Every structure is written in C-alpha cells, then in structure tokens.
Amino acid sequence: MPRWRVDAVVSPGIVGRQDRLAQSDVAVSILPGGFAVTVGERGGAVHVSHDYGRTWTARTSTGGALHDVVFLTEQLGWAVGDALRIEHTSDGGQSWTTQQHIPSRHVLATIDMLDAHHGFAAGTGGSLSTTDGATWRPVPVDLPHQGATNALRCDFVTPRDGFLCGRIGFIATTADGGQTWTDRSLPGFDDDTTAIRAVTAAEAYLGVTDRINLSSRLLHTTDSGRTWQVVWSGDDSITHIERSAAGELWLCGTRGMIVRRDPDGAWVAFGVGCGGGSGGAPALTATAPPRLAQTLQLRATGLSAQATVAALMAGASTTTWAGVPLPLDLGLLGMGGCLLYVAPDVVIGTAATAGAADWALRVPDDPSLLGEALHAQALAPDPSANPAGIALANAGTAWVGR
C-alpha cells in the first residue's frame, strides 16, 4: 500500500541550505524523470531539483512573493503570486518575464497550464484564463456562495473540465471551460479549501485547512465532488497538492513542509499501433499497475491469428534511441504508417496464441525504483499488415509504485 512520509521540514524563520528548501516554499511542480520546482513567499524564491527532491538548487527569484508554480517541461514554466503577479520562464527559472503585475491587495494563489497556450489562474481577485500562454482574461464565477469571489485554487484536466475551491468550504466544477459552474460546496463547512488537484473530471484531491488551529486534512473524491473521504491529516496547512504520473502525491505546507505519498503505480498507454486486420491495430495493456516486489503483467491483443510469437520492446526513453529521435517512422523498412515510440533497449520474446501474447516482468523490491518509468511497445508477425509483414501495438509507460 502507498505510504506517507515527510520529505522536508525547515524550522520557521530559518532559511535552508542550498540543497534544502526555504521555510517559505509553498508550492511544487514535478515532471517525469525526477525534475521538480518549488516557489516561495519570501522574495519569490525558486528552487529546482533533478532527483525527485533529494537535493535542491536555488534559481533566480522573481522579487515578489509567489504562491504557485507549474512547469510543462524542464524549461517552460509559470508562477503566480502577490499583486496579481504572473511570471513566465523559458529557461528553467534562470530568468523570468512578468506577464501581469497589478499593484493591489489581491493575490493569485494558483495557476494551471494544460499546454503552452491554455491555462487558468485563480485568487482573491477572481479567476483568469489564457489561450496564448501570455495574455490573461477574467473568468466569471456566477455562484451565490460567499467563497466564489475568493476562489483560491483551481485545477483543470482538459480545457473544459476543472475544479475551483476557496474559502468557507467553497468548491465548484465546470465542464465548459468556466462558462458555467456547478456548486459542490461542503454544506455547513467553515474551514477553507486551500488546495485542489484534479486527476480526471470525476476524481480530485482537496486540501482543507482549519484556520484557527492550522491543521489540515486531505480529502479525495471520485464522483466530481459530490462526496469526499479523508485520506490524510496533519498539523500544517496544505497550500499545494501535486500528483505525478505514477500516482505519487506531494503536499506543501506554509511552514516549509513537504509530505509525499509513495506512488501507487500506473500504466499509461500512448501512441497508436499499425497493421492488424478488420479489428484494427494490436493493443498493449497492463492488467495491474507496476508495484515493488510484484509482477507487471502486460498483454498484447488483436494480433494476427497466424502469429505464433511476439516481442516486447522495452526501454528508458521515448525521445531518442542510439542518437535517433523518437518516434521513428518505420516506412523505410516496409512498415508504412508504423511508428516506433520507445527505445528498444531490451527485446523480450514470447509465444502468441489465439491472437494474444503475455509478458510477466518482475519488479524488484527496491525503493529507489519508486516513480521510475519503463516504456514498452509490442510487435508481432502479420503477413497482411504491410510489406515487412509486421504489426505494431501502441506504446505505454509503466510508472513504478508501492
């Protein structure tokens, strides 16, 4: 089962060493491969890690208090803070460009970018959206709840589907990009909802803070906010929730706390296959998430009925293989319409029967593998697929969990 652990707590009033976090770092953005960025309220502090938070390096501060950060790549990121400030970097935080700064008592507390052009931000001054990654326009939230005008946090999973939360238990959802909102506020609730992380249009994690005692709870919903269950509680307010592709959760607090829940593992399919008969290209799936000391079961279906063997290509990269960029068009090999998505560092053969093939990959009981990724793609003979007589399945990434 996933477990929680404190990753960093720095005593109030003490700035951490270069490889630690400052006391005021309140938000984190993480990417596959170990890259993470934190920002803080003290002078717009920015710290970067390349090893899943084990060590940290200071980057150029923005000069103003920051409350949230999001990075799409190791170079491309945005941060928001006091005075409705929105900062943008294209060099990994080495330098920042101010996209918006309006002297005001209002603050932007959250930002969420779906891609380099589409994003949302929210705070005490209302909600904003962008369609070019640079200019921002107001998003009205026409709800009677008192917290609707102080929506502190937002998170979107598509340009249309998202969550909004704020003071006095305010929660709202949208399915049309913020044109209309559905009130999902917690009735009779006096605590503030101070952080939100959406997984899908139906699933999300919510940080709730007791303003008097500065204690907090992490809530979880799988029905678009209709019901919530407590999954964690602590003695620091939750200011930010981040979730990796492997299902690892990071909670940031106002006193420099970062609490991490071990990832529960995930299989994420991507790309498209080629070949196959009238039923379409072969499909590669996992029967269960990859976890430490367990067996990752992968299955390819939709293979040619004539196939008696199949091969699984597995590797550590989806961007390059032996210096060649991926995905790689295999048309020159007689496989028109086929793309190689993963580096075939290891090729594992197996028997195929009745149009299907299975692989069982044992995951070592090694905690250092938590959050690591293995990419895979399957192929099998298919005389009708193309001149090369080979059909490819989609690819997928197995994120290791506990």
Secondary structure, DSSP 8 states (H G I E B T S, - for coil): ---EEEEE---TT----TTS--TTEEEEEE-TTS-EEEEESSTT-EEEESSTTSS-EEE---SS-EEEEEESSSS-EEEEEBTTEEEEESSTTSS-EEEE---SS-BEEEEEESSSS-EEEEETTEEEEESSSS--EEE-----SGGGGG--EEEESSSS-EEEE-GGG-EEEESSTTSS-EE---TT--SEEEEEEESSSS-EEEEEEETTTTEEEEEEESSTTSS-EEEEEESS-EEEEEE-TT--EEEEETTS-EEEE----EEEEES--B--STT-S-EEEESS--BTTSEEEEEEES--TT--EEEEEEES-SSEETTEESSEE-GGGT-TT-EE-S--SEEEEEEEETTEEEEEEE--S-GGGTT-EEEEEEEEE-TTTSTT-EEEEEEEEEE-B-
